Amino acid sequence: MSANPMEFDPGPAAAMPIGPMPASPIPPPRPPAPRQVNMLEAKTQLSRLVEAIETGEHSEIVIARSGRPVARLTTLDTARRGRCLGVAYGQFTAPDSIDSANPQIAGLFGPQS
């Protein structure tokens, strides 16, 4: 403590290193548990359950029989289709002179052996 009462004494906090904060020991929150419905509800409300999956209201719905999970209702992973060659065949025509600049373009890449 300094002799002058108007002076500020930072104390031990001034000795703390300045830099990035250490990683938080608190884990990130877990995603919500999937909704669980019984077999009778699943049979009578199937359209609504599928709609809830489609709209993203639920990512997964577990169907249980006598309180024991037996099935899972979730979205399908749709496989991305690859490129389809020839999809525009016949829709475009190339001019007859399309290859006329080939020797000039090849010369840009240096002498050919």
C-alpha positions as CSV (number, residue, x, y, z in Angstrom):
1,M,0.0,0.0,0.0
2,S,1.4,3.4,-0.9
3,A,1.6,6.3,1.5
4,N,-0.7,8.5,-0.5
5,P,-4.3,7.3,-0.2
6,M,-5.2,8.8,-3.6
7,E,-2.8,6.6,-5.5
8,F,-4.2,3.4,-7.0
9,D,-2.5,0.1,-6.1
10,P,-3.3,-2.6,-8.7
11,G,-2.2,-5.3,-6.3
12,P,-1.7,-8.9,-7.5
13,A,-3.9,-8.4,-10.6
14,A,-1.1,-6.3,-12.2
15,A,1.1,-9.4,-12.2
16,M,-1.3,-11.5,-14.3
17,P,0.0,-12.2,-17.8
18,I,-1.8,-10.6,-20.7
19,G,-2.6,-13.0,-23.5
20,P,-5.2,-15.5,-24.7
21,M,-7.6,-16.9,-22.1
22,P,-7.1,-20.6,-21.3
23,A,-9.6,-23.0,-22.7
24,S,-12.9,-23.1,-20.8
25,P,-13.3,-26.2,-18.6
26,I,-17.1,-26.1,-19.4
27,P,-18.0,-28.5,-22.2
28,P,-20.3,-27.3,-25.0
29,P,-24.0,-28.0,-24.5
30,R,-25.3,-31.3,-25.7
31,P,-27.9,-31.4,-28.4
32,P,-31.5,-32.0,-27.1
33,A,-32.5,-35.6,-26.6
34,P,-34.6,-37.0,-29.5
35,R,-38.4,-37.0,-29.0
36,Q,-39.7,-40.4,-28.0
37,V,-43.2,-41.6,-28.9
38,N,-44.9,-44.9,-28.2
39,M,-46.0,-47.3,-30.9
40,L,-49.7,-46.3,-30.9
41,E,-48.9,-42.6,-31.2
42,A,-46.4,-43.3,-34.0
43,K,-49.1,-45.2,-35.9
44,T,-51.8,-42.6,-35.5
45,Q,-49.6,-39.5,-36.0
46,L,-47.1,-40.8,-38.6
47,S,-47.8,-38.0,-41.1
48,R,-47.3,-35.3,-38.4
49,L,-44.1,-37.0,-37.2
50,V,-42.7,-37.2,-40.7
51,E,-43.6,-33.5,-41.3
52,A,-41.7,-32.6,-38.0
53,I,-38.6,-34.3,-39.4
54,E,-39.0,-32.7,-42.9
55,T,-39.4,-29.2,-41.5
56,G,-36.5,-29.6,-39.1
57,E,-38.6,-29.3,-35.9
58,H,-37.1,-32.6,-34.8
59,S,-33.9,-34.1,-36.2
60,E,-34.8,-37.6,-34.8
61,I,-37.8,-39.3,-33.3
62,V,-37.5,-42.5,-31.4
63,I,-40.4,-45.0,-31.5
64,A,-40.7,-47.1,-28.4
65,R,-42.7,-50.2,-27.5
66,S,-43.6,-50.6,-23.8
67,G,-41.1,-47.7,-23.0
68,R,-38.2,-49.5,-24.8
69,P,-36.8,-47.7,-27.9
70,V,-37.1,-50.0,-30.9
71,A,-36.9,-47.7,-34.0
72,R,-35.6,-44.3,-35.1
73,L,-37.3,-41.9,-37.5
74,T,-34.8,-39.5,-39.1
75,T,-34.0,-37.8,-42.4
76,L,-32.4,-39.6,-45.2
77,D,-29.0,-38.5,-46.4
78,T,-29.6,-37.7,-50.1
79,A,-26.6,-38.6,-52.1
80,R,-25.4,-35.8,-54.3
81,R,-25.5,-36.7,-58.0
82,G,-22.3,-36.4,-59.9
83,R,-21.9,-34.3,-63.0
84,C,-23.8,-35.7,-66.0
85,L,-21.8,-35.4,-69.2
86,G,-23.8,-34.5,-72.3
87,V,-26.6,-32.9,-70.4
88,A,-26.6,-29.9,-72.8
89,Y,-25.8,-31.9,-76.0
90,G,-27.3,-30.3,-79.0
91,Q,-28.2,-27.0,-77.3
92,F,-25.0,-25.2,-78.3
93,T,-23.0,-25.1,-81.5
94,A,-19.3,-24.3,-81.7
95,P,-17.9,-22.2,-84.5
96,D,-15.7,-23.9,-87.2
97,S,-12.8,-21.6,-86.1
98,I,-12.8,-22.8,-82.5
99,D,-9.5,-24.6,-82.9
100,S,-7.8,-21.9,-85.0
101,A,-5.9,-20.4,-82.1
102,N,-4.5,-23.7,-80.8
103,P,-0.9,-23.2,-82.2
104,Q,-0.8,-19.7,-80.8
105,I,-2.0,-20.9,-77.3
106,A,0.5,-23.8,-77.4
107,G,3.3,-21.3,-78.2
108,L,2.5,-19.4,-74.9
109,F,3.6,-22.5,-73.0
110,G,7.1,-22.6,-74.6
111,P,8.7,-24.7,-77.3
112,Q,7.1,-28.1,-77.9
113,S,9.4,-31.1,-78.1
